[in-house]
Amino acid sequence: MERIEIETRQSTELIDITGKVKEIVKSKSGDVDSGICVVFTKHTTSGIIINENETGLKSDILALLNELIPKGKGYLHDRIDDNAHSHLRSVVLGSSVTIPIEKGGLALGTWQSIFFVECDGPRRRDVYVKVIEG
């Protein structure tokens, strides 16, 4: 399993990690021509998603998260560390994605990118990538 280190700068932000994931898959391409790539975050206040890397859409995604799950809405977990909204956003986003590998590369669609979604930043984060032959 490989690790990608990320330094986030905002409380909520999308970071495109597609290039780094592709580098990891490429480094295994001599071993794996076909299989799957799992991208996973162990953090309970972050997510991993696949979508288009377009500025307007990224802003729309952040606005949607803020509207659906606003900070300071009286969540019970806020009594502990005031970040319940971050945990709830993570539940909606999910902690991993699985991408097929074909001909030694990620089988992403034309406009698809892999994003790490920070929900409780800024922080130092780790994303894990597992390439499985199949």
LUMLUMVO-869199 format. One record per residue (C-alpha): residue number from 1; residue in one letter; x negated, z, y. Coordinates in Angstrom, 2 decimals. Each point is the difference from the previous one (the first is absolute). Layout:
! residues N
{seq=NUM, type=A, X=X, Z=Z, Y=Y};
...
This chain:
! residues 134
{seq=1, type=M, X=0.00, Z=0.00, Y=0.00};
{seq=2, type=E, X=-1.29, Z=-0.96, Y=3.45};
{seq=3, type=R, X=0.64, Z=1.84, Y=3.27};
{seq=4, type=I, X=0.68, Z=-1.37, Y=3.47};
{seq=5, type=E, X=-0.66, Z=2.43, Y=2.87};
{seq=6, type=I, X=2.25, Z=-0.27, Y=3.05};
{seq=7, type=E, X=-0.16, Z=1.71, Y=3.39};
{seq=8, type=T, X=3.43, Z=-0.10, Y=1.61};
{seq=9, type=R, X=0.44, Z=0.24, Y=3.76};
{seq=10, type=Q, X=3.74, Z=0.41, Y=0.54};
{seq=11, type=S, X=2.65, Z=2.41, Y=-1.27};
{seq=12, type=T, X=1.76, Z=-2.94, Y=-1.65};
{seq=13, type=E, X=-1.76, Z=-3.33, Y=-0.55};
{seq=14, type=L, X=-0.38, Z=-2.93, Y=-2.36};
{seq=15, type=I, X=-3.51, Z=-0.95, Y=-1.10};
{seq=16, type=D, X=-0.57, Z=-3.29, Y=-1.80};
{seq=17, type=I, X=-2.23, Z=0.67, Y=-3.03};
{seq=18, type=T, X=0.48, Z=-3.39, Y=-1.68};
{seq=19, type=G, X=-3.58, Z=-1.14, Y=0.60};
{seq=20, type=K, X=-1.48, Z=3.18, Y=-1.46};
{seq=21, type=V, X=2.25, Z=-0.19, Y=-3.07};
{seq=22, type=K, X=-0.93, Z=-3.68, Y=-0.48};
{seq=23, type=E, X=-3.70, Z=0.92, Y=0.14};
{seq=24, type=I, X=0.51, Z=2.57, Y=-2.77};
{seq=25, type=V, X=1.89, Z=-2.48, Y=-2.17};
{seq=26, type=K, X=-2.65, Z=-2.67, Y=0.64};
{seq=27, type=S, X=-2.75, Z=2.42, Y=-1.07};
{seq=28, type=K, X=1.82, Z=0.31, Y=-3.34};
{seq=29, type=S, X=0.81, Z=-3.69, Y=-0.34};
{seq=30, type=G, X=-2.76, Z=-0.54, Y=-2.54};
{seq=31, type=D, X=1.76, Z=2.58, Y=-2.15};
{seq=32, type=V, X=3.64, Z=-0.61, Y=0.92};
{seq=33, type=D, X=1.46, Z=-3.50, Y=0.22};
{seq=34, type=S, X=3.57, Z=1.19, Y=-0.58};
{seq=35, type=G, X=1.51, Z=3.44, Y=0.33};
{seq=36, type=I, X=1.40, Z=2.35, Y=2.62};
{seq=37, type=C, X=-1.28, Z=1.84, Y=3.03};
{seq=38, type=V, X=1.50, Z=3.38, Y=0.88};
{seq=39, type=V, X=-0.44, Z=1.26, Y=3.56};
{seq=40, type=F, X=0.84, Z=3.71, Y=0.36};
{seq=41, type=T, X=-0.14, Z=2.79, Y=2.56};
{seq=42, type=K, X=-0.21, Z=3.64, Y=-1.10};
{seq=43, type=H, X=1.15, Z=1.20, Y=3.43};
{seq=44, type=T, X=3.59, Z=1.26, Y=0.24};
{seq=45, type=T, X=0.31, Z=-1.05, Y=3.64};
{seq=46, type=S, X=-0.97, Z=-3.66, Y=-0.39};
{seq=47, type=G, X=1.17, Z=-3.12, Y=-1.79};
{seq=48, type=I, X=-1.07, Z=-3.36, Y=-1.36};
{seq=49, type=I, X=2.13, Z=-3.09, Y=0.68};
{seq=50, type=I, X=-0.20, Z=-3.78, Y=-0.20};
{seq=51, type=N, X=1.34, Z=-2.06, Y=2.87};
{seq=52, type=E, X=-0.92, Z=-2.57, Y=2.62};
{seq=53, type=N, X=-2.84, Z=0.80, Y=2.41};
{seq=54, type=E, X=1.76, Z=-1.11, Y=3.16};
{seq=55, type=T, X=-0.21, Z=2.12, Y=3.16};
{seq=56, type=G, X=3.74, Z=0.01, Y=0.75};
{seq=57, type=L, X=0.93, Z=0.85, Y=-3.58};
{seq=58, type=K, X=-2.53, Z=2.83, Y=-0.16};
{seq=59, type=S, X=1.51, Z=1.45, Y=3.19};
{seq=60, type=D, X=3.48, Z=-0.41, Y=-1.50};
{seq=61, type=I, X=-1.05, Z=1.89, Y=-3.15};
{seq=62, type=L, X=-1.37, Z=2.89, Y=2.07};
{seq=63, type=A, X=3.16, Z=0.05, Y=2.16};
{seq=64, type=L, X=2.17, Z=0.03, Y=-3.12};
{seq=65, type=L, X=-1.91, Z=2.96, Y=-1.47};
{seq=66, type=N, X=0.33, Z=1.89, Y=3.30};
{seq=67, type=E, X=3.72, Z=-0.75, Y=0.22};
{seq=68, type=L, X=0.88, Z=0.74, Y=-3.64};
{seq=69, type=I, X=-2.15, Z=3.12, Y=-0.32};
{seq=70, type=P, X=-0.72, Z=1.42, Y=3.45};
{seq=71, type=K, X=-2.39, Z=2.86, Y=0.62};
{seq=72, type=G, X=1.50, Z=3.41, Y=0.81};
{seq=73, type=K, X=3.47, Z=-0.45, Y=-1.43};
{seq=74, type=G, X=0.13, Z=3.54, Y=-1.38};
{seq=75, type=Y, X=-1.38, Z=-0.73, Y=-3.47};
{seq=76, type=L, X=-0.56, Z=3.14, Y=-2.10};
{seq=77, type=H, X=-3.60, Z=-0.91, Y=-0.82};
{seq=78, type=D, X=-0.85, Z=0.07, Y=3.73};
{seq=79, type=R, X=-0.07, Z=3.80, Y=-0.26};
{seq=80, type=I, X=-3.28, Z=-0.37, Y=-1.92};
{seq=81, type=D, X=-2.01, Z=-2.62, Y=1.89};
{seq=82, type=D, X=2.32, Z=-2.09, Y=2.20};
{seq=83, type=N, X=-0.50, Z=-3.26, Y=-1.90};
{seq=84, type=A, X=3.11, Z=-0.37, Y=-2.16};
{seq=85, type=H, X=0.70, Z=-3.38, Y=1.59};
{seq=86, type=S, X=-3.35, Z=-1.23, Y=-1.36};
{seq=87, type=H, X=0.80, Z=1.09, Y=-3.55};
{seq=88, type=L, X=3.48, Z=-1.54, Y=0.19};
{seq=89, type=R, X=-1.37, Z=-3.30, Y=1.28};
{seq=90, type=S, X=-2.44, Z=-0.03, Y=-2.91};
{seq=91, type=V, X=2.90, Z=0.41, Y=-2.43};
{seq=92, type=V, X=1.66, Z=-3.11, Y=1.46};
{seq=93, type=L, X=-3.23, Z=-2.04, Y=0.02};
{seq=94, type=G, X=-1.42, Z=0.90, Y=-3.41};
{seq=95, type=S, X=-3.53, Z=0.93, Y=-0.96};
{seq=96, type=S, X=-1.12, Z=-3.15, Y=-1.83};
{seq=97, type=V, X=0.35, Z=-3.73, Y=-0.56};
{seq=98, type=T, X=-0.92, Z=-2.10, Y=-3.02};
{seq=99, type=I, X=-1.21, Z=-3.55, Y=0.50};
{seq=100, type=P, X=-0.61, Z=-2.56, Y=-2.76};
{seq=101, type=I, X=-3.48, Z=-1.47, Y=-0.33};
{seq=102, type=E, X=-0.20, Z=-3.70, Y=-0.86};
{seq=103, type=K, X=-3.20, Z=-2.04, Y=-0.25};
{seq=104, type=G, X=-2.00, Z=3.01, Y=1.16};
{seq=105, type=G, X=1.94, Z=0.51, Y=3.25};
{seq=106, type=L, X=3.05, Z=1.78, Y=1.36};
{seq=107, type=A, X=3.22, Z=-1.96, Y=-0.56};
{seq=108, type=L, X=1.43, Z=0.81, Y=3.44};
{seq=109, type=G, X=2.50, Z=-2.23, Y=1.74};
{seq=110, type=T, X=-1.06, Z=-2.12, Y=2.96};
{seq=111, type=W, X=0.97, Z=2.58, Y=2.62};
{seq=112, type=Q, X=-0.49, Z=3.18, Y=-2.03};
{seq=113, type=S, X=-2.50, Z=2.65, Y=1.05};
{seq=114, type=I, X=-0.65, Z=3.48, Y=-1.39};
{seq=115, type=F, X=0.41, Z=2.84, Y=2.48};
{seq=116, type=F, X=-0.93, Z=3.65, Y=0.03};
{seq=117, type=V, X=2.68, Z=1.76, Y=2.04};
{seq=118, type=E, X=-1.07, Z=3.15, Y=1.79};
{seq=119, type=C, X=2.87, Z=2.41, Y=0.67};
{seq=120, type=D, X=-1.88, Z=3.13, Y=1.13};
{seq=121, type=G, X=-3.13, Z=-1.06, Y=1.81};
{seq=122, type=P, X=-2.52, Z=-0.29, Y=1.27};
{seq=123, type=R, X=-1.88, Z=0.90, Y=-3.18};
{seq=124, type=R, X=-2.68, Z=-1.11, Y=-2.46};
{seq=125, type=R, X=1.73, Z=-1.51, Y=-3.02};
{seq=126, type=D, X=-0.90, Z=-1.45, Y=-3.38};
{seq=127, type=V, X=1.71, Z=-2.83, Y=-1.85};
{seq=128, type=Y, X=-0.76, Z=-0.60, Y=-3.66};
{seq=129, type=V, X=-0.12, Z=-3.39, Y=-1.66};
{seq=130, type=K, X=0.11, Z=-0.47, Y=-3.77};
{seq=131, type=V, X=-0.55, Z=-3.43, Y=-1.53};
{seq=132, type=I, X=1.35, Z=-0.33, Y=-3.53};
{seq=133, type=E, X=-0.71, Z=-2.94, Y=-2.27};
{seq=134, type=G, X=3.00, Z=-1.42, Y=-1.73};
